[in-house]
Amino acid sequence: LTVVESTRHVQGPLATSVLRALGARVIRIEQPGGDPSRGAAPLAGGVSARFAVLNAGKEVRETDIRTAAGRRAVAETVAEADVFLHSWAPGEAARLRLDEEDLARVRPGLIYAWASAWDRAPDGPRPPGTDPMVQAWSGVADTVRTPDGNPAPSLVTLLDLLGGHIAAESVLAALLARESGAATGRLRVDSSLLGASRVLLRPQLRGLDESPGTPPPAAGSVTPTADGLIAVGAAATTTPAEFAAAPSAAWLGHLHAAGIPAREVVTDLAALPRDPALSAYFTHDGCARPTPPWSFS
């Protein structure tokens, strides 16, 4: 399967990175001179480490889609592809004449995917479609809190990451529908950062977080500490209070003695790839990038 992408930042490149890890050939359309994200620090081997992780193994074709010749080149590339995915601003595909209907004429059966910020039809003016903006607008930022309830918005681009995986999963569903014969003709897939926020907020949107059927934690099963919370199951022979009274360095021994599987949490990102228990999950190529969790034979 061949996937053609014209994307920037995280959501779109991550989606096609997942598809590539599953075995697809990915052709990446970049502007003349290359994607500006290639120069974003930190660098590894002269290229942005984040860019390298998201785009490793993809073929790159520099094309100026602002020109008629560039748009024809994109159409010719898509003519031999199974999937086209872009993350352009609303209306941009139609303006470029590279919309769903345009490309369906050169590639019948094409799966046309759009990974956007705000969905297909915004219901009013929206701020720029960046992860922090969508987190704030949707309410995701307000739900990320410390155990004592204080707001603690994450610097991790939660919606970019989840949105990328949702986009990849949507493309896979469309491919399955096409290959199984459940759907014929052209297939369009729309996903967005706002859609990813709905996945995270689904319990609140349904009122499940206030469901009276949810039993409260058993008394004494959760104890606050200087480092967070300790919770143990009903079968544990050691109470959370006993853990909280012990030096943190001794917790691992206490957990093992209580029959609770545990290991020390590694919080130093630079140390993660060097951890013997985790090294197999990383590929070292100028920087440490995740190794796909599957293999084919």
C-alpha positions, 0 to 999 in steps of 0.5 A: 500500500502506498500513502501520499501525505502533505502534512506539517507539525505532529498529527499528520506525520504521526498518522503516516508514521504509524501506517509506515510502521505497519508496512506502508510505503509513504511518500511525503510532499514537502515545499521546495527547500524542505519542511521548516520543521527539519530545523527545529531544536534539538537537532540530531545529525543536523536534523530536528530530532522530533522531525526525524522520529515522525518521518523516518523512512519516508520518501520525500518529494519537494514540490511547490503546490502553489504552481500548476506544475506542482499540483500536477505532480501531486496528482500524478503521485496520487494516481498510483497511491492508495491513500492521500492524507493532508492537514491543510487549512479549511478550504485549501484543498478546494483552492488548490484543486486537490480536493476529494473529487479532483483526486478521485478522477485520477485515482478511483478508489482513493482513500482521501483523508484530512487530519484537521484541527477543528473538524470539517464545518466549524460552527463559528470563528475559532482560534488558530488550530494548534494543540494548546488552543484546542486543548484550551477551547475544548476543556481538555486543559482544564481536566489535567490536574494534580491529585489535589485538584489544582490545574496542571495543563500538560506541555505534552501535545496530547491532542496531536498525539491522540489525533495522529493515532485516530487518523491512522486508525480511521485510514485503516478502517477505510482500507479494510472497508475497501478491501473487504468490499464493504465500501466501493468508490471513493472513501473520505476520512475526516479526523481532527484535534477537536475529535481527539478531545471528545475521546478524552472528554467522553466520560465527562460529556456523558456524565459518567464522572459523576455516576452514582454507580461508581463505588468510592475507594475503600477507606485507607486504600489511598494515601497522599505522599510528598510525591503523589498518591499511593493506592493498593489493592484489597489483597495487599498485606501492607497499607498505604500509610505504611508506605507513606511513612517509609523512605521512598528508597525503601518502597520498592522492597516493601512492594515486593515483600507485599507481593505487589509487582513494581519497578522504579519509575524513570523520569529522566527522558535521556536515561530511558533509552539506556535503561536495560529493561527498555532499550529494546523499545528504542532504535538509535539513529542519531537520536533515540526513536521508538521501535515499532511494537510489532514485526512481520514475517 
